[in-house]
Amino acid sequence: MADRPHSRQKGSSQGSGHVSKSDNAAGYGKTGNTSGLHTSPSSSQYNKAPVAQQRTGGRRGSIMPLLIVAVIVFLYFSRSMGSVDTGSSNQSVTSSSGSSQTSIFGGLSGSNYQTPSMSNSGNGWMTTNSSAYNDSSMSQVDRNIDPSAREKYVQLKGSGEDTVTIMVYMCGADLESRSGMATSDLNEMAAANLSDKVNLIVETGGARKWNNSVVSSKTNQRWQVVKGGLKSLDNNVGSKAMTDPETLVDFIKFASSNYPADRYMLIFWDHGGGSVSGYGYDELFPGSTMTIDEISSALKKTGIKYDFVGFDACLMA
């Protein structure tokens, strides 16, 4: 009876570990003491193997052949599955920088772009020539407008005659002063091939420092983005909080009155806190944001119908 296998005795020692979470950016705090949790069990407590497992015979020896067979079967099927032909030898996409990236879609070159099929027939891919992309039923869609629907905000002229004014409300904040992100986006705008039918108007402010030699941190300014750069419209609007709804209203009225158009679009640029705290962090006027209801009230004051109001800001889409 002395050689009969027996289980190890359960340890009943008290543990001293605890679970932590981040209270703030400066440190961590306990969420509660978890007495009895073994954060670092002693090796002697977990190495008391039963006597029967220390011998080479017994039950352990009887199951070894079964384990070997299971491993062989697993390797066989793994190799068979790995040899399936995906129908494409090109498994990478070359980015504009020349680096190669792995693609789950196989070869993606030119007009041979392929998307994964829901079935496993053929080579496992469904090309754009599939009947799924040639559904003729779309031509039979009822395009009549319900008489009770409101009139469209925008009546397009077409034939390239429509004019558009895009307003970018750019509160630079620490995104600009620390990382130059607003400057980077301004450069992207300036590099665009803008039509003479598009007016791109920007108000800047809200940053302690701008990482360029053009925009001032001492006052709000207004610009028109033209091919290759910024055209100054007002170099000294005054130092105004960009989280103040009246600053927004004043900018929109300036842009719409000086650059009237058939279509208007508005983009907010900065931090965002969604429905909880709203839009904007102004480094020069910290402590306030522009809430959702304040944005709504401000837009109603402008009297403009917008094609869209967009947010280049977190949690505001």
MOKAWO-V737420 format. One record per residue. N is the residue number from 1. RES is the residue in one letter. OMEGA is omega in whole degrees, 0 to 359 (none if undefined). NEAR is the number of other C-alpha atoms within 10 Angstrom. D_LAST is the distance of its C-alpha to the last C-alpha in whole Angstrom. Layout:
# MOKAWO-V737420
n:N res:RES omega:OMEGA near:NEAR d_last:D_LAST
n:N res:RES omega:OMEGA near:NEAR d_last:D_LAST
This chain:
# MOKAWO-V737420
n:1 res:M omega:182 near:4 d_last:73
n:2 res:A omega:182 near:6 d_last:72
n:3 res:D omega:182 near:8 d_last:70
n:4 res:R omega:180 near:8 d_last:68
n:5 res:P omega:177 near:12 d_last:64
n:6 res:H omega:181 near:12 d_last:62
n:7 res:S omega:178 near:9 d_last:59
n:8 res:R omega:178 near:12 d_last:58
n:9 res:Q omega:181 near:9 d_last:58
n:10 res:K omega:176 near:8 d_last:55
n:11 res:G omega:181 near:11 d_last:54
n:12 res:S omega:182 near:8 d_last:54
n:13 res:S omega:180 near:10 d_last:53
n:14 res:Q omega:178 near:11 d_last:50
n:15 res:G omega:181 near:15 d_last:47
n:16 res:S omega:183 near:13 d_last:45
n:17 res:G omega:176 near:15 d_last:42
n:18 res:H omega:178 near:16 d_last:39
n:19 res:V omega:183 near:11 d_last:35
n:20 res:S omega:170 near:12 d_last:33
n:21 res:K omega:180 near:10 d_last:29
n:22 res:S omega:176 near:11 d_last:27
n:23 res:D omega:180 near:11 d_last:28
n:24 res:N omega:183 near:8 d_last:26
n:25 res:A omega:186 near:6 d_last:26
n:26 res:A omega:183 near:6 d_last:30
n:27 res:G omega:185 near:8 d_last:31
n:28 res:Y omega:180 near:11 d_last:32
n:29 res:G omega:181 near:12 d_last:33
n:30 res:K omega:174 near:11 d_last:35
n:31 res:T omega:179 near:12 d_last:34
n:32 res:G omega:179 near:10 d_last:37
n:33 res:N omega:181 near:13 d_last:40
n:34 res:T omega:182 near:13 d_last:41
n:35 res:S omega:180 near:12 d_last:45
n:36 res:G omega:178 near:14 d_last:46
n:37 res:L omega:182 near:15 d_last:44
n:38 res:H omega:180 near:16 d_last:45
n:39 res:T omega:179 near:10 d_last:43
n:40 res:S omega:183 near:9 d_last:46
n:41 res:P omega:178 near:11 d_last:49
n:42 res:S omega:183 near:9 d_last:52
n:43 res:S omega:182 near:8 d_last:54
n:44 res:S omega:182 near:7 d_last:57
n:45 res:Q omega:185 near:12 d_last:55
n:46 res:Y omega:182 near:12 d_last:53
n:47 res:N omega:179 near:9 d_last:56
n:48 res:K omega:183 near:12 d_last:59
n:49 res:A omega:175 near:13 d_last:59
n:50 res:P omega:183 near:14 d_last:61
n:51 res:V omega:184 near:13 d_last:65
n:52 res:A omega:181 near:15 d_last:64
n:53 res:Q omega:179 near:13 d_last:61
n:54 res:Q omega:179 near:10 d_last:63
n:55 res:R omega:183 near:11 d_last:66
n:56 res:T omega:182 near:10 d_last:66
n:57 res:G omega:176 near:10 d_last:67
n:58 res:G omega:185 near:11 d_last:66
n:59 res:R omega:182 near:11 d_last:63
n:60 res:R omega:180 near:12 d_last:61
n:61 res:G omega:184 near:11 d_last:63
n:62 res:S omega:182 near:11 d_last:63
n:63 res:I omega:181 near:10 d_last:60
n:64 res:M omega:179 near:11 d_last:59
n:65 res:P omega:180 near:9 d_last:60
n:66 res:L omega:178 near:9 d_last:58
n:67 res:L omega:179 near:10 d_last:55
n:68 res:I omega:180 near:11 d_last:56
n:69 res:V omega:180 near:10 d_last:56
n:70 res:A omega:179 near:12 d_last:53
n:71 res:V omega:180 near:10 d_last:52
n:72 res:I omega:180 near:11 d_last:53
n:73 res:V omega:180 near:10 d_last:52
n:74 res:F omega:180 near:11 d_last:48
n:75 res:L omega:181 near:10 d_last:49
n:76 res:Y omega:182 near:11 d_last:50
n:77 res:F omega:177 near:10 d_last:47
n:78 res:S omega:180 near:11 d_last:45
n:79 res:R omega:180 near:10 d_last:47
n:80 res:S omega:180 near:9 d_last:47
n:81 res:M omega:181 near:9 d_last:43
n:82 res:G omega:183 near:8 d_last:42
n:83 res:S omega:180 near:8 d_last:45
n:84 res:V omega:181 near:10 d_last:43
n:85 res:D omega:180 near:10 d_last:42
n:86 res:T omega:179 near:15 d_last:39
n:87 res:G omega:180 near:12 d_last:40
n:88 res:S omega:179 near:12 d_last:39
n:89 res:S omega:181 near:9 d_last:40
n:90 res:N omega:183 near:14 d_last:37
n:91 res:Q omega:180 near:15 d_last:35
n:92 res:S omega:176 near:17 d_last:33
n:93 res:V omega:180 near:18 d_last:31
n:94 res:T omega:180 near:13 d_last:31
n:95 res:S omega:181 near:9 d_last:29
n:96 res:S omega:181 near:7 d_last:29
n:97 res:S omega:178 near:6 d_last:30
n:98 res:G omega:180 near:8 d_last:33
n:99 res:S omega:183 near:9 d_last:32
n:100 res:S omega:180 near:12 d_last:32
n:101 res:Q omega:179 near:11 d_last:30
n:102 res:T omega:181 near:11 d_last:31
n:103 res:S omega:177 near:13 d_last:29
n:104 res:I omega:182 near:12 d_last:29
n:105 res:F omega:181 near:17 d_last:30
n:106 res:G omega:183 near:20 d_last:33
n:107 res:G omega:179 near:19 d_last:34
n:108 res:L omega:184 near:18 d_last:31
n:109 res:S omega:174 near:12 d_last:33
n:110 res:G omega:184 near:6 d_last:33
n:111 res:S omega:181 near:8 d_last:33
n:112 res:N omega:180 near:11 d_last:34
n:113 res:Y omega:183 near:13 d_last:31
n:114 res:Q omega:177 near:16 d_last:31
n:115 res:T omega:183 near:16 d_last:29
n:116 res:P omega:180 near:13 d_last:30
n:117 res:S omega:178 near:13 d_last:32
n:118 res:M omega:180 near:9 d_last:32
n:119 res:S omega:180 near:10 d_last:35
n:120 res:N omega:181 near:10 d_last:38
n:121 res:S omega:178 near:9 d_last:40
n:122 res:G omega:182 near:10 d_last:41
n:123 res:N omega:176 near:13 d_last:40
n:124 res:G omega:181 near:15 d_last:37
n:125 res:W omega:178 near:19 d_last:34
n:126 res:M omega:183 near:19 d_last:33
n:127 res:T omega:181 near:15 d_last:33
n:128 res:T omega:177 near:14 d_last:32
n:129 res:N omega:181 near:10 d_last:35
n:130 res:S omega:180 near:9 d_last:35
n:131 res:S omega:179 near:10 d_last:35
n:132 res:A omega:181 near:10 d_last:32
n:133 res:Y omega:182 near:9 d_last:30
n:134 res:N omega:182 near:10 d_last:33
n:135 res:D omega:183 near:9 d_last:32
n:136 res:S omega:182 near:10 d_last:34
n:137 res:S omega:181 near:7 d_last:33
n:138 res:M omega:180 near:8 d_last:30
n:139 res:S omega:182 near:8 d_last:32
n:140 res:Q omega:180 near:7 d_last:34
n:141 res:V omega:178 near:8 d_last:30
n:142 res:D omega:183 near:7 d_last:31
n:143 res:R omega:178 near:7 d_last:29
n:144 res:N omega:181 near:6 d_last:30
n:145 res:I omega:179 near:9 d_last:28
n:146 res:D omega:182 near:7 d_last:29
n:147 res:P omega:182 near:7 d_last:31
n:148 res:S omega:181 near:6 d_last:29
n:149 res:A omega:179 near:7 d_last:26
n:150 res:R omega:178 near:8 d_last:25
n:151 res:E omega:179 near:9 d_last:25
n:152 res:K omega:177 near:7 d_last:23
n:153 res:Y omega:186 near:12 d_last:21
n:154 res:V omega:173 near:12 d_last:22
n:155 res:Q omega:185 near:10 d_last:26
n:156 res:L omega:176 near:13 d_last:26
n:157 res:K omega:181 near:10 d_last:29
n:158 res:G omega:179 near:7 d_last:29
n:159 res:S omega:177 near:6 d_last:31
n:160 res:G omega:183 near:9 d_last:29
n:161 res:E omega:183 near:10 d_last:30
n:162 res:D omega:175 near:14 d_last:27
n:163 res:T omega:184 near:18 d_last:25
n:164 res:V omega:172 near:20 d_last:22
n:165 res:T omega:178 near:21 d_last:21
n:166 res:I omega:182 near:24 d_last:18
n:167 res:M omega:180 near:22 d_last:17
n:168 res:V omega:180 near:23 d_last:15
n:169 res:Y omega:193 near:24 d_last:15
n:170 res:M omega:174 near:23 d_last:16
n:171 res:C omega:191 near:27 d_last:17
n:172 res:G omega:180 near:29 d_last:19
n:173 res:A omega:181 near:29 d_last:19
n:174 res:D omega:175 near:21 d_last:21
n:175 res:L omega:178 near:18 d_last:19
n:176 res:E omega:186 near:21 d_last:21
n:177 res:S omega:182 near:19 d_last:24
n:178 res:R omega:189 near:14 d_last:24
n:179 res:S omega:178 near:13 d_last:23
n:180 res:G omega:184 near:17 d_last:23
n:181 res:M omega:179 near:18 d_last:19
n:182 res:A omega:176 near:24 d_last:19
n:183 res:T omega:179 near:19 d_last:22
n:184 res:S omega:180 near:14 d_last:21
n:185 res:D omega:176 near:13 d_last:19
n:186 res:L omega:177 near:15 d_last:21
n:187 res:N omega:177 near:15 d_last:24
n:188 res:E omega:178 near:12 d_last:21
n:189 res:M omega:182 near:18 d_last:21
n:190 res:A omega:180 near:18 d_last:25
n:191 res:A omega:182 near:14 d_last:25
n:192 res:A omega:177 near:13 d_last:24
n:193 res:N omega:186 near:10 d_last:26
n:194 res:L omega:174 near:15 d_last:25
n:195 res:S omega:176 near:12 d_last:27
n:196 res:D omega:175 near:9 d_last:29
n:197 res:K omega:184 near:14 d_last:27
n:198 res:V omega:174 near:17 d_last:24
n:199 res:N omega:180 near:22 d_last:23
n:200 res:L omega:187 near:21 d_last:21
n:201 res:I omega:185 near:25 d_last:21
n:202 res:V omega:167 near:23 d_last:20
n:203 res:E omega:179 near:23 d_last:21
n:204 res:T omega:178 near:23 d_last:21
n:205 res:G omega:171 near:29 d_last:22
n:206 res:G omega:180 near:30 d_last:21
n:207 res:A omega:178 near:27 d_last:23
n:208 res:R omega:180 near:17 d_last:26
n:209 res:K omega:175 near:19 d_last:27
n:210 res:W omega:185 near:25 d_last:26
n:211 res:N omega:174 near:18 d_last:27
n:212 res:N omega:184 near:12 d_last:29
n:213 res:S omega:186 near:6 d_last:32
n:214 res:V omega:186 near:10 d_last:30
n:215 res:V omega:181 near:20 d_last:27
n:216 res:S omega:176 near:18 d_last:29
n:217 res:S omega:184 near:19 d_last:28
n:218 res:K omega:183 near:16 d_last:30
n:219 res:T omega:171 near:18 d_last:28
n:220 res:N omega:180 near:24 d_last:25
n:221 res:Q omega:179 near:21 d_last:26
n:222 res:R omega:187 near:24 d_last:25
n:223 res:W omega:165 near:20 d_last:25
n:224 res:Q omega:178 near:19 d_last:25
n:225 res:V omega:178 near:22 d_last:24
n:226 res:V omega:182 near:20 d_last:27
n:227 res:K omega:175 near:14 d_last:29
n:228 res:G omega:181 near:14 d_last:29
n:229 res:G omega:181 near:16 d_last:28
n:230 res:L omega:175 near:20 d_last:27
n:231 res:K omega:183 near:13 d_last:29
n:232 res:S omega:176 near:15 d_last:30
n:233 res:L omega:177 near:14 d_last:29
n:234 res:D omega:184 near:13 d_last:30
n:235 res:N omega:184 near:13 d_last:31
n:236 res:N omega:178 near:13 d_last:31
n:237 res:V omega:185 near:16 d_last:29
n:238 res:G omega:180 near:12 d_last:29
n:239 res:S omega:184 near:15 d_last:28
n:240 res:K omega:179 near:18 d_last:25
n:241 res:A omega:180 near:24 d_last:22
n:242 res:M omega:172 near:30 d_last:19
n:243 res:T omega:177 near:24 d_last:18
n:244 res:D omega:181 near:19 d_last:20
n:245 res:P omega:181 near:18 d_last:19
n:246 res:E omega:175 near:17 d_last:22
n:247 res:T omega:178 near:17 d_last:21
n:248 res:L omega:181 near:22 d_last:18
n:249 res:V omega:181 near:17 d_last:20
n:250 res:D omega:179 near:13 d_last:23
n:251 res:F omega:182 near:20 d_last:21
n:252 res:I omega:179 near:27 d_last:20
n:253 res:K omega:177 near:15 d_last:23
n:254 res:F omega:183 near:14 d_last:25
n:255 res:A omega:184 near:23 d_last:23
n:256 res:S omega:180 near:19 d_last:24
n:257 res:S omega:180 near:9 d_last:27
n:258 res:N omega:180 near:9 d_last:28
n:259 res:Y omega:180 near:17 d_last:26
n:260 res:P omega:184 near:14 d_last:26
n:261 res:A omega:177 near:17 d_last:25
n:262 res:D omega:183 near:16 d_last:24
n:263 res:R omega:181 near:21 d_last:21
n:264 res:Y omega:179 near:23 d_last:18
n:265 res:M omega:184 near:17 d_last:15
n:266 res:L omega:179 near:19 d_last:13
n:267 res:I omega:174 near:16 d_last:11
n:268 res:F omega:181 near:20 d_last:10
n:269 res:W omega:176 near:22 d_last:12
n:270 res:D omega:171 near:24 d_last:13
n:271 res:H omega:176 near:23 d_last:12
n:272 res:G omega:180 near:23 d_last:10
n:273 res:G omega:176 near:18 d_last:10
n:274 res:G omega:183 near:15 d_last:8
n:275 res:S omega:181 near:12 d_last:10
n:276 res:V omega:185 near:10 d_last:13
n:277 res:S omega:176 near:13 d_last:14
n:278 res:G omega:188 near:23 d_last:11
n:279 res:Y omega:161 near:28 d_last:11
n:280 res:G omega:168 near:28 d_last:14
n:281 res:Y omega:181 near:26 d_last:17
n:282 res:D omega:182 near:24 d_last:20
n:283 res:E omega:182 near:20 d_last:23
n:284 res:L omega:178 near:18 d_last:25
n:285 res:F omega:184 near:17 d_last:24
n:286 res:P omega:174 near:13 d_last:23
n:287 res:G omega:180 near:9 d_last:23
n:288 res:S omega:175 near:16 d_last:20
n:289 res:T omega:175 near:22 d_last:16
n:290 res:M omega:186 near:21 d_last:15
n:291 res:T omega:182 near:20 d_last:14
n:292 res:I omega:181 near:17 d_last:12
n:293 res:D omega:177 near:11 d_last:15
n:294 res:E omega:176 near:17 d_last:16
n:295 res:I omega:180 near:18 d_last:13
n:296 res:S omega:180 near:12 d_last:14
n:297 res:S omega:180 near:13 d_last:18
n:298 res:A omega:182 near:20 d_last:18
n:299 res:L omega:178 near:19 d_last:16
n:300 res:K omega:180 near:12 d_last:19
n:301 res:K omega:184 near:13 d_last:22
n:302 res:T omega:180 near:15 d_last:21
n:303 res:G omega:183 near:10 d_last:22
n:304 res:I omega:171 near:15 d_last:20
n:305 res:K omega:186 near:14 d_last:18
n:306 res:Y omega:171 near:15 d_last:16
n:307 res:D omega:173 near:15 d_last:15
n:308 res:F omega:170 near:12 d_last:11
n:309 res:V omega:185 near:15 d_last:9
n:310 res:G omega:180 near:14 d_last:7
n:311 res:F omega:168 near:19 d_last:6
n:312 res:D omega:186 near:16 d_last:8
n:313 res:A omega:183 near:18 d_last:8
n:314 res:C omega:169 near:15 d_last:8
n:315 res:L omega:185 near:14 d_last:6
n:316 res:M omega:184 near:16 d_last:4
n:317 res:A omega:none near:10 d_last:0
